[in-house]
Amino acid sequence: MRAIQVSRLGDPDVLELAEIPDPQPGPADLLVRTEAIGVNFIDTYFRTGVYPHPLPYVPGDEGSGVVEAVGADVRDFAPGDRVAWCGATGNYAEKVAVPAAVAIAVPDGVPAPQAASALAQGLTAHYLAYSTYPVQSGDTVLVHAGAGGVGLLLTQLATKLGARVITTVSSEEKEKLSREAGAAEVLRYDDDIAARVRELTDGEGVAAAYDGVGASTFEASLASVRIRGTLALFGAASGLVRRSTRSGSIPPGHCFSPGPPCALRPYPGRADVAGRGRVRWYRRRHTERPRRCALPARARRRRAPGPGGPEDNRFRRTHPLTNSRQHVRPYVRTIHLAMFIPASDLDGRASSGSGSDSCRT
């Protein structure tokens, strides 16, 4: 089968089209023919070495497709079923061995690209709003990158739960998207974010700051959180947070100590602001794994009507898998959603840019 392989760390030029053997599923796995493959910012962490991974490897941990075969121990799926998943490795390929434990049945009528784009960002937004800091009605929360994949969904979830959401964005176009998702206030990164947040909350600060940007926003996030509030770091788009001058008790590297990939990648850390100048820091152990029921339960919650789902998630554009090196380049320093479509290059039809009028960052 054809796949995109990484044999050395670096920029998108290291993505190489290769012919490799079909994956061999184990007794608890599904063999899936991919129909859509998620392109996520976390892919760049592995490709550049922020998260270590043995070489060579096939990138990607999110996708959707049709089951071709099932392992001997699989009871919940059968050949021909449509599934989506998050947490199976080797997804930039025509076929993937997917652990049944991380597979979700895709309802009829849900397009493959939509299914493939819903899990990584959607489940991240869900655990942030329901587990990391359970949003309460009447809360005010800060969401960085409010027009990103997680940001748009997290804003919708928090708004449905009765919170007032303040977001940060980089442009007028993204401000419009963030407001459409429910943001009450939208700030720019060149604003004095902490001062504006304090002003908007009558000096109190927010109940929680959800920060997927990292180095460039960490100090502003910490200064924006109220006493005994929560700062949840779940990404490092602008770089790793190695030292906080405001919270010197956090040693270099403590904020981000990458662990192995898993279906529900937890936030790298959570800081509870206990008082002026005092921070209690929590970090998940590398050996900790999500419970078997966590992913299906969260996915069902996102599909259910009412608060918590379903939310409006739209992939930005689609590209043929064989040209991944060219099409990944625009996403090197931005958090966008995109899809690779293996079927399109098998029959020579490129799908780049389809549906751009309805696509979102």
Helices and strands as residue ranges (DSSP letters): E 2-6, G 12-14, E 15-19, E 29-39, H 42-48, E 62-70, E 82-86, E 95-99, G 100-102, E 103-105, H 112-116, H 119-127, I 128-132, E 140-143, H 149-160, E 164-169, H 172-180, E 185-188, H 193-200, E 206-211, H 218-224, E 225-233, E 269-275, E 278-282, H 294-303, E 317-320, G 321-323, H 324-328, G 329-331, E 338-341, H 342-346, G 356-358
